[in-house]
Amino acid sequence: MSAEKYDVVIMGAGIVGAACALECARQKMRVAVVDHDVIGGGATAAGMGHIVVMDDSEAQFALTRYSQQLWQQLRPELPDDVEYTQCGTIWVAADDEEMAEVHRKASYYQRRGVPVQILSAEDLARLEPNLRKGMAGGLLVTEDGVLYPPCAARFLIEQAQALGATVQVGAPVAEIGNGRVRRADGSELSAGVIVNAAGAWAPELTRGISVKKRKGHLVITDRYPGFIQHQLVELGYLKSAHSVSSDSVAFNVQPRRTGQVLIGSSRQYGAEHKEVDHEILGRMLQRAQEYMPRLSQTSAIRVWTGFRAATPDKLPLIGPWGEDSTVFLATGHEGLGITTSLATGRLLADQLSGRASQIAREPYLPSRATTMEHAHV
């Protein structure tokens, strides 16, 4: 049986794989996307869909801001079911210490051209009256937004298909490497480049990469139009997000266009099962109700979990894998895969086509993994 031949075969039809497929197809490469499940499954289906600029590091800021701007450019083309809404993020400060962080964060963003507004306690109460009384204030990042990730991934895939890409879903893969993809049924694809965009399952296809699973829970309520207007995140989220080993929860809620409220967030390492962890879920909901007491009066209609692909330094792996010249990686995005998908696709296609990139690509290259060998995710 002869192998199907392509320029690029992308493993994974989540939003990162979809973005990579579209950018490669735009460069007139012959592209195939292979996934054992459906388009926009995995972490994409389990994500909040928050398009957010982050500032844990200069590299994280560069990637999230670049990608946010790419989403804004794409916005006029997005179909209605992607539900892209530029609602803004409010980083909520509970006390004076967190207000100091608001001012630091505001200064950081303003110096880099990101529009922000510092909110007083009164401003915050006016914008989000369902927050508990007595908050210190917050930071509104106006260009942040939300979207519905599965439909966004489908749109990107359809755009790639319109440029000639082929998609093979429901096709489990047994092995990749040396320019070949061997499916579980024994059939093969060959390509000059194989892109491993399989998220938390990427290490099963490329042994030795510094990616581990990080489990998260989400809850969505019934419809309560106007209950919240912005993505709301506690500044304590930053403290819990910095933990790279312990389980944590934080207040993180999102308005959906349907009037529903999407409630996060939790992080667990070492949890291999997808079942709901009721202890973590209880902590997460309790935290949400501490910030928004009236959430206790809403009805949850669905709870689900997903696995994020995490790296020790909290930056994704984008670029060639040194142990196999035919394998490139596009994984390790943790909770920022929806935001950074477009920038990841652009950086990857830049590397494959020899183009200069708009932002430095070095911080995300897998070759840096040698410096992460002794770090623990």
N, C-alpha and C positions, 0 to 999 in steps of 0.2 A: 504494500500500500504506500503510494507516494505521499509525501507531506505537502499540505497546502502551504504556499509560500507568500510571505508578507515582508514589508520593510520593518514593521513594528507590530509585535503582539503584546497587548496589555492584559495583565492578569487582574481582574477585578472591575466590575461595572458599578461600583459605588461612585460617589460624586468626584473623588480624586481621579479614579480611572477614566471616568467620563470626560473630565476636563483635559486630561492628558490625550485622550483619543481625539478630541476636537482640535486641540492645538497641533497635534501631529498631522491630522488630516488637512488642516489649513496649510501646512508646509508641503502638501502634495505627496505625503508618504502613504503607502498602502498599509492600512491599519486593520487589525482584527482585535476585538475585545472579547475576552473569554471569562465567564463567571459560572461557578457551580450552582448559583441560585438565580435571582432575578435582578433586573436593573434597579439600582437604588436600594438594595437590601443592606444587610449588615449594619455597620455603624451609621450609615447614611439614614436609614430608616429609624434609627434610635437616637438621632441627634436633635438638638433644639432648633437648629437653623438660625443661629445668631450670627450675624455678620458684624464682627466686633474688632476694633483696633485694640491691641494689647501692648503692654510696655514692660514685660518682665525682663526683657533684654533688648538691645538695639536690633539684633537679628530678628527677634519675634515681632518687634514693632515694624520693621521694614517689610516683612512678609505679609503681615496682616493689613497694613495700610495699603500696600500695593494691590493686594487682592481685593480689598474693599473698593478701591477705585476702579478695578476691572469689573466688579459687579455693578457699579454705578454706570459704567459705559454700556454694559450689556442690558441694563434695566429696560430700555425701550423695546427690546426684542422679546422679553420674557412673557410667556403666556400667562393668562390670569390665574391658572391653577398653581403657579409657582408662589403666588401670594406674597410677592416681594413688597415689603412695607418699610419705609425709612422712618421708623418710630423713634429712633434714638435710644441710647442706653443711659440710665441714671445709676451711677455708682453711689449707693446710699451710705451715708456716714451716720453712725449711731451715737458718736460722742466727739469730744474735742480732739482726741488723738486721731480719730479717723478723718476729721475735718482738716487736720494738718496734712494728711495723705491726699485729700482732695486738692489742696493748693499745690502740693508737689506734682501730682499727676497733671493738673491743669497747666502748670508751667511747662512740663515736659511736652505735652501735646501742642501747646501754643507755639513753642519754639520750632516745632516740626510741621506747622501749618495745618493742624487738625482743629476744626472749630469746636469749641467747648464753652460751656456756661456754668459758672459756679452758682449753686443754688443755696439760698439761706433756708433756715428751718421753715419760714413762712412760704417761700417759693415751693419747697418740696411738698408741704401739706396742701398747697393749692393745686399742684400738678397731679399729685397722687394721694387723694384724700383717704384712701383705704389703708395706707401705711399707718402704723401705730403712732400715737401722739408722742411728741418729745424727741423726734429725730433731730440731729444736729444740722443736717443739710445734705448736700450731694453734689455730684458733678454730672452734668448732662453732656453727653457726646452726641451731637446732633446727627452726624452722618452714619452712625451705626444703624443697622436694620435687622429685619427678620425675613425668612422665607421658609417655604415648605420643602425640605430637602429631597424626598423621593421624586417629586415632580421636577425639581431643578435638575437632578441627575438625568432623568428621562429626556428633558429638553436638550441637555448637552449631548447626550448620545444621539438623539435624532438629528441634531445639527451635524455631528460627525458622520452619521450615515448619509446625509444629504451630500456630503463631500466624498462619499465612496467607501467609508469604513463599514466593515461587517461586524456583526455582534452574534456571539454564540453563547446563549444562556442555558442553564441546566446541563452544563458540560464539566463535570468534575475533572480536575487535572491531577495526575499522579506525580509529575516531575517536570521541572524546567531547567534549562542550562545548555551551554554550548550551542546556542542558536536554535534550540528545539524545545517545543512544548509537547509533552506526551500526555494525552488524555487517559482517563481511567479505562476507556474502552479500547485502548491500544492505538488509536489513530494519532497522528502527529501534525503539528504545524511547524514551519521553519521560518526564521526571521533573523535579520542582522541584529536586531535589538529586541529583547524581551523586557517589558516593564512590569515589575512586581508592585502592583498597587492593591494588594490584597488586605490592607489594613492590619488588624490584629492577627490575622492568619498568615501574614507575610513570612514569618519565620519558618512556617511549615514548608514553604516553597524555596526559601533561601536560608539555609542553615547558618547560624552564627551572627545574624544581624542583631543589633541592640534594640530590640522591640519586645515589649511585654504587654499583656492584656491588662486593661484597667476597666473594671466594670462600673456602669452607671445606671441609675434608675430615673425614670421620668413618670410623671402623673399628669393627666389632662382632665380638666373639669368639664361639666356641662356648660351651656352657653350663658354667659353673664355679660352682655354688651356693656362696655364702658367701665368694667371693674378695674382695669388698669390700662394705661395709655402708652407706657414705655417698657422696654426691657429693664427690669429692676434687679440689681445685683448688689449684695452687701460688700462693702470694702473688706470685710473679714474673709470674703471668698479668696482674696489674694493670699491671705495667710494660709488657708487650708490648701490652696492650689500649689503652694510651694512645698508641701509635704510630698515626698516622692516614695513613701513607704507605708504610711499609716492610712487607715480608712478615715474619711472625712465627709461632712455634709456642709452645705452653705445655702443661704437664701438666694435664689435665682429664679425669677418668674418672667414669663413672656406673654404678651397679648397676642392672640391669634385673630386673624381677620374674621373668623367665625363667631367671635365673642367668647371663645373658650380661653381658659388660662392654662398655660403649660408650666408645670412646676418641676424644678430641679433643686439642687443638684447633689449628686453623691459620687464618691470615688472609692473604689475598692481594688486592692491588689490581691492576687492569689486566688480570686474567686473564679473558678472555671465553669460553674454551672450558670445557666441563664435564668433560673427560677428567681422570683422576687425574694429578696432577703427582707423579711418583715421588720427585723430590728433596725436595719439601716433605713428602710422606708419610713418607719415611725419617727426616727431621728430627723430625717429630711423634712417630713411634713410638720413636725413640731417646730423646727427652725423656721419654716415658711410662715407658720402661724404666729410666731413671736414677732415677726416683722409686719405681717398682715393678719391681724386677729380675725377679720371677717372671712378669711379663707376657711375657717372652721365651719362656716355656715354654707359652704358650697358643696356640690356633689361631684365626686370623682367618677368618671365613667370608664377610665382605662389606666392601667399601670403596666409598664414594660421596662425591659432592661436592654443594654447593649454593651459591646466591648470596644473600647477605644485602644488604639495602638500607641503606646507611650514609649518615649526614649528617656534615657537618664538626664539629658540636658534640656528636655522639653522643646526641642526643635526637630522638625521632620528630617527624614533622610531622602534627599532628592539628588539623584545622579548615579554615576557608574559604581557598581559593586566590584571592588578590586580583585576578588577571587575568580571572576568570570567576566571577560570583556564584553560578552553579549548581554549581560544582565544589568539593568538600571533599576534603581529603587525609587518609589514614590509612596512612602509610608511613614508611620511614626508621628502623625499629626495630633494625636491625643484628642482633646476636645475642640480643636480648631480646624478640623478637616473641612467643614462646610465653608468657613470663612476663607481658608487659604487654598482651596481647590484650584481656583482660576490661576493664581500666581504659581502654584506648583506645576500646572500644565504648561504655562508659559516658560518657566525656567527649564523644564525638561526639554521642551521642543527647541528652545534656544541652544541647549547643549548638543542635541542631536543634529541640528542644522548648522551649527557653527556660528550662530548669531551672537552678538553681544547682548547681555541681559540688562534690563532697566535697573535692577538692584544687584548687589554683589551676591554671587551664588555660593561662595566658599563656605559660609556658616552652615549650609545645609548638606554639603557633600558627604556621602557616606564614609569617605576616607578619614574624616575626623573621628570615626568610631574607635580608632586605635587609642585615642585619648580618653575614651569612655569605658574601656574594658574593665576598669576596677570600680566603676560607679555602679550603684545598685538601684534599679528601678523599683 
